[in-house]
Amino acid sequence: MFENKSNHQSVNQNVSAEKHAEYAAQHDNIGRALGDLLAAGAEINDPVVQEWIGKHYAFVKQFWTPNRIAYKSLALTYVMDPAFKATYEAYQPGLASFVQKAINIWADANLS
């Protein structure tokens, strides 16, 4: 997801390899935590799940600041785009849908 390739959009052109690694580590931390919660049987509205979605939103805000509709639209790509879906499913089967649904709850409660 965060590979440093020359064909990426211009937003990545001036990002160092170290920064790419930092972003990847941040995303991995979030993906692992949410995957573990899903595996443990947590519900999408569980306060701990919602706390991790808040961390996901903070992660996304390093790149842009989505409003409620935009953040929920991003979440929809996690289940519709094969690359995004594969990224989340690699942590835990069903995680893409779990994250998408949890983001919908978080966004409705926290964004305008």
ABEGO torsion letter per residue (X at the ends): XABBBAABBAAAAABBAAAAAAAAAAAAAAAAAAAAAAAAGBBAABAAAAAAAAAAAAAAAAABBBBAAAAAAAAAAAAABAAAAAAAAAABBGAAAAAAAAAAAAAAAABX
